[in-house]
Amino acid sequence: MKLVAYKVGRDLNPYRIGSRVEGRIIDLQEAYRHYLLAESEIDLAMTVESLLPADPNAFYSMGPHAMKRAFRAEAFALAQGLEEVQYRAEEIILGAPVPKPGKIICVGLNYKDHIEEMGRELPEYPVLFGKFANAVCAHDQGVYHSKLTEKLDYEGELAVVIGRRAQEVTESEAMDYIAGYTVANDVSARDLQRRTPQFLQGKTLDRSAPMGPHLVTAEEIDDVSNLAIRTFVNGEKRQDSSTKHLIFSVPHLVSFISGIMTLDPGDVIMTGTPNGVGFAMDPPQFLKDGDVVEIEIEGIGQLRNAIIPKPARI
């Protein structure tokens, strides 16, 4: 299943959880309400918000229970041809699959070739840092170019979305705690990142974590450790690698991070970027206003964002 956060009409409308099927968006809460009514579960249909929340963050916070109902809702809508719970792609506005993650944990230096191009040493443990919800933006939404930076860079990454509360899980258990995967761009202000020993300030500018266009649920990906990942800037290929080159695998990261902190449903792990970043080119090639960055990951999709000036006031 491909999960989306979407809204119809004005920007003030809240995002709702939906699924994407062949270019159409199914409203999962409404589809589930129709399912309950068809099953003569009238009382449950009246309290559907408590069973399958419309709000994407609330949906993910319910973990496997809401996910199981989402599968049932999608299957029912398709089997019954429920046009009233479906929208054409051109009728909706996409948000990031998880619009406001509780935690965004980023992994640095997780591809050997990227470590080499950045002149760093191979890490003994995963290198972790954070982004915050202010950084999140959606597919086809403009990434802000802050006036604070002259060295804005891209980092195409596989993002893992947690589906169950995880505390000290083992590597063999880790995959059971994943809701799914999306495409992410760890947009980085290299000058801010490197002006102090701790590079958080260069990593969490407003709209510096685009994600999307949807979340592909875990069962659709047979082998997350062997997915092609590519990044293009204005159509020019800059990154071309595979998740098989990750130093610390997805299950290792989930296990390692859950040993440090509790991971909650809807938390995001950005797993690191391969070589080919603009900072390491000769000469360096940083992003400028009007540039378009496209990141594609095999089996998941393509994330596209233009670079735009950050407004003086948001």
QUIVEN-V657553 format. One record per residue. N is the residue number from 1. RES is the residue in three letters. PSI is psi as a letter, one per 30 degrees, with the letter a starting at -180 (999 if undefined). Layout:
n,res,psi
N,RES,PSI
N,RES,PSI
This chain:
n,res,psi
1,MET,k
2,LYS,j
3,LEU,k
4,VAL,l
5,ALA,k
6,TYR,l
7,LYS,l
8,VAL,k
9,GLY,b
10,ARG,l
11,ASP,f
12,LEU,f
13,ASN,k
14,PRO,l
15,TYR,k
16,ARG,l
17,ILE,k
18,GLY,l
19,SER,l
20,ARG,k
21,VAL,j
22,GLU,h
23,GLY,f
24,ARG,l
25,ILE,k
26,ILE,k
27,ASP,j
28,LEU,e
29,GLN,e
30,GLU,e
31,ALA,e
32,TYR,e
33,ARG,e
34,HIS,e
35,TYR,e
36,LEU,e
37,LEU,e
38,ALA,f
39,GLU,g
40,SER,g
41,GLU,i
42,ILE,e
43,ASP,e
44,LEU,e
45,ALA,e
46,MET,f
47,THR,h
48,VAL,f
49,GLU,e
50,SER,f
51,LEU,e
52,LEU,i
53,PRO,k
54,ALA,e
55,ASP,k
56,PRO,e
57,ASN,e
58,ALA,e
59,PHE,e
60,TYR,e
61,SER,f
62,MET,f
63,GLY,b
64,PRO,f
65,HIS,e
66,ALA,e
67,MET,e
68,LYS,e
69,ARG,e
70,ALA,e
71,PHE,e
72,ARG,e
73,ALA,e
74,GLU,e
75,ALA,e
76,PHE,e
77,ALA,e
78,LEU,e
79,ALA,e
80,GLN,f
81,GLY,h
82,LEU,i
83,GLU,f
84,GLU,f
85,VAL,g
86,GLN,k
87,TYR,k
88,ARG,l
89,ALA,e
90,GLU,f
91,GLU,f
92,ILE,l
93,ILE,k
94,LEU,k
95,GLY,l
96,ALA,k
97,PRO,e
98,VAL,j
99,PRO,e
100,LYS,i
101,PRO,k
102,GLY,e
103,LYS,k
104,ILE,j
105,ILE,k
106,CYS,k
107,VAL,k
108,GLY,l
109,LEU,h
110,ASN,g
111,TYR,k
112,LYS,e
113,ASP,e
114,HIS,e
115,ILE,e
116,GLU,e
117,GLU,f
118,MET,f
119,GLY,h
120,ARG,l
121,GLU,l
122,LEU,k
123,PRO,k
124,GLU,e
125,TYR,l
126,PRO,k
127,VAL,j
128,LEU,k
129,PHE,l
130,GLY,l
131,LYS,l
132,PHE,l
133,ALA,f
134,ASN,f
135,ALA,f
136,VAL,k
137,CYS,l
138,ALA,l
139,HIS,k
140,ASP,g
141,GLN,k
142,GLY,k
143,VAL,k
144,TYR,k
145,HIS,j
146,SER,k
147,LYS,f
148,LEU,f
149,THR,k
150,GLU,g
151,LYS,i
152,LEU,k
153,ASP,l
154,TYR,l
155,GLU,j
156,GLY,k
157,GLU,k
158,LEU,k
159,ALA,k
160,VAL,k
161,VAL,k
162,ILE,k
163,GLY,f
164,ARG,l
165,ARG,k
166,ALA,k
167,GLN,j
168,GLU,h
169,VAL,l
170,THR,l
171,GLU,e
172,SER,f
173,GLU,f
174,ALA,e
175,MET,f
176,ASP,f
177,TYR,g
178,ILE,k
179,ALA,e
180,GLY,a
181,TYR,l
182,THR,l
183,VAL,k
184,ALA,l
185,ASN,j
186,ASP,i
187,VAL,k
188,SER,k
189,ALA,j
190,ARG,e
191,ASP,e
192,LEU,e
193,GLN,e
194,ARG,g
195,ARG,f
196,THR,l
197,PRO,f
198,GLN,k
199,PHE,g
200,LEU,e
201,GLN,f
202,GLY,g
203,LYS,f
204,THR,h
205,LEU,l
206,ASP,k
207,ARG,h
208,SER,g
209,ALA,i
210,PRO,k
211,MET,k
212,GLY,a
213,PRO,f
214,HIS,l
215,LEU,k
216,VAL,k
217,THR,l
218,ALA,e
219,GLU,f
220,GLU,f
221,ILE,j
222,ASP,e
223,ASP,j
224,VAL,f
225,SER,g
226,ASN,h
227,LEU,k
228,ALA,k
229,ILE,k
230,ARG,k
231,THR,k
232,PHE,k
233,VAL,j
234,ASN,h
235,GLY,f
236,GLU,k
237,LYS,k
238,ARG,e
239,GLN,k
240,ASP,j
241,SER,a
242,SER,k
243,THR,f
244,LYS,f
245,HIS,g
246,LEU,k
247,ILE,e
248,PHE,j
249,SER,l
250,VAL,e
251,PRO,e
252,HIS,e
253,LEU,e
254,VAL,e
255,SER,e
256,PHE,e
257,ILE,e
258,SER,f
259,GLY,f
260,ILE,e
261,MET,l
262,THR,k
263,LEU,k
264,ASP,l
265,PRO,k
266,GLY,f
267,ASP,l
268,VAL,k
269,ILE,j
270,MET,j
271,THR,g
272,GLY,l
273,THR,k
274,PRO,a
275,ASN,l
276,GLY,g
277,VAL,l
278,GLY,e
279,PHE,e
280,ALA,f
281,MET,l
282,ASP,j
283,PRO,l
284,PRO,k
285,GLN,j
286,PHE,l
287,LEU,k
288,LYS,l
289,ASP,k
290,GLY,f
291,ASP,k
292,VAL,k
293,VAL,k
294,GLU,k
295,ILE,k
296,GLU,k
297,ILE,k
298,GLU,k
299,GLY,f
300,ILE,e
301,GLY,a
302,GLN,k
303,LEU,k
304,ARG,k
305,ASN,k
306,ALA,l
307,ILE,k
308,ILE,l
309,PRO,k
310,LYS,k
311,PRO,l
312,ALA,e
313,ARG,k
314,ILE,999
